Amino acid sequence: MKSDKQEERRTQIEDAAYRMLGEKGYAGTSMQAIARAAKASNETLYNWYGDKKGLMAALVARNTEVVRATLAETAANEPLDQLARLGPILLGMILGPRAVALNRAAAADPSGDLGRAISEGGREVVAPLVTSIMDRAVDDGALIGKPNDLAQLYLTLLIGDLQIRRVIGAMDVPTPEANQARAEGALQALHRASNP
């Protein structure tokens, strides 16, 4: 299968997986149901993803790919400029419908499998990337503090309780302008906190 066709099939399968998660939750979602909904063969799903856990991990990885791509595009930027570009994109990803669907399904999953996949492929990937930016910012003198502490503070200032509020339906998807404003505020607060 050519790569464009394969990418199209992956998108169809992943779209079907999100639909199934929304309709049936993690426990009620099976590889067979996803294959039927995507009009794909079971063999294709198992060959590409291994099992349901592998498919869920792929969904999480696809979401975090936007963060990696942004960091790759901005690698030559000053660290604080890189954070300024990353913040609204990270918010858009974690507050968007796909991440919210995964988190809602994880909250209802008594096995904890989906929650672990989200943590391993999400925060445990993103936090070290943010820490590496903080390391550069400290080296450049733009921020003062321990890079890991600064990364945790930044993520807390940026995300706060927004993700939880989205997952429980207490807020709508924020606009790009709202994400931009939130990211700017988080960066300003980080700068003030690290430069007393």
N, C-alpha and C positions, 0 to 999 in steps of 0.2 A: 504494500500500500504506500503510495507516495506521501511525503510528509504533510502536504497541505490537506490531503484527504484524511490522513491519520489525525491531524490536529482538529479537523472538523468533527470526526467521530468522537474524539476525546471530549470536545466541547459538548456534543449531544449527550454523551454518557454522564458527564458531570452535571449538566443541566437536569437530567433525569434523576440523578442522585439527590440533588437539592430539592426537587419536587417531592420525592419519596420521603426525605427527612421531614419536610414540612407537613406532609399528610400523615405519616405513620410513625415518626420519631425514629431514633436510632435502632432501638430493639426491634421495631416492626419493619425495618427496611432490610431487604435481602438483596443479594447480588442478582438473583433471578428476577425479582421485581424491577430492579434497575435496568437489567438487560431488556426485559419486555418493554418498559417505558421508553427506552432509547432505541428500540428496534435493532438491538445488537445481540450477538450470540453470547451465551455464558462463557464460551471458550475465550472470546475476545477479552471480556472483563477479567477473567482469571489470569490470562496471559499478560495483560497490561498491568494489573494492580495486585495480583496475588490473591487477595481476599478482601472482605469488607473493610477491615482495618487499614489495609493498604490503599484502598480507594479513598477512605476518609483522610488518610495522611496526604494523599495526592491533592485532595481538595484544599486542605490547609496550605500545602506547599504552593499551590497555584495562587492563593491569596497573598502569601508573603513574597511571592516573586515580584510584585509591584514595588515592594520596599527595596529589594535587591537591585532592581532595575534603576530606581531613582538614585540609589547610592552610587551605582556604577556610572550613571550619567553625570553626577555631580562630584565625582571623586577628586577632581582638580580644584574644586571650590574651597574657600576658607571654611573651617569647621562650622562656624555659626551660620554661614550662608547655606551650607549643606543641611543643617538642622531646619533652617527656615523653609527650604524646599521640601524636606521630608515630612515635617509636621502635618500639613494639610492632607498630604497623600496617605499617610499612616492613618489619620482620623477617618478619611474617606473609606479606607479599606476596612478598618475594624468596626465602623458604624454602618457599613453598607449591608444590604440584604443578605448577601452570601455568608458573611461572618456571623451575622445575627442568627441566621438559620442554623449554622453549625453550633453556635453557643446555646441556642434554645434546645436543640436536640441533645447536646451534651448535658445540660442541666437535668433533663429527664431520663438520662441513661444511668441506671443503677450500677452497671458494671464499671463505670468510670473510664472505659476504653476510649470513647470519643474525647472526653476531657483531657486525657493524657496525650492523645494525638494532637489536639489543639495546642496544648502547652508546649509539647516537644517541637512541633513544626511552626509555632507562632512566636510566643514570647521568648522561648529559649533560643530562637534564631534571631529575632529582632533586637532583644536587649544587648547581646554582645556586639552587634553592629553599631548600635547607638553608643555603647561604651567605647568603641574604637574611635568614634568621632570625638567623644569627650576627652579621650587620651590626647588626640591632636590638639584640641582646644586648650587643654592644660599646658601642653608643650609650647604652644604658641603664645601663652599668657592671656588668652581671651577669657578663660575661666580659671578659678582657683578652687581646688578641692581634689578629692579622689575620683578618678573617672567613673568607677562603678557607682559610687554614691550619687554623682552628678547625673548619670544615666537614669538611675532609679527615680531621682527627684524630677527629672524632665518628663519621664513617662507618666509619673503621677500627676504632675501639673497639666500635662497635655490631655490625658485620658480621664483622670478623675473617676467619677462614677457614671460617665456617659455611656460606656459599654453596657453596664448593668441596666441602666435606664432604658436603653434601646432593646435589650433582650427581654425585659419584662413588659415592654410596650408602653412605657411611661413617656416616651418622646419619639417624635418622628425622625426620619432621616434628616440630618442637618444639611443645609445648603453648602455648596462649596465656599460661599462667602463666610458663613458661620464657622466652617472648619478653618479657614484662613485666619479669621479673627482669633479663634481659640489658640491656634498654633503661635500666632504672634504674641499673644498674652503669656503663653507658657514660656516662650523664649525670653521675653522681657523679665518675667518673674525668676527664671533660672539665673539670668545675668545678675539681677539684684541680689539674689541669695548667695551667689558664689563670689561676689565682689563687694563685701560689706564695707 
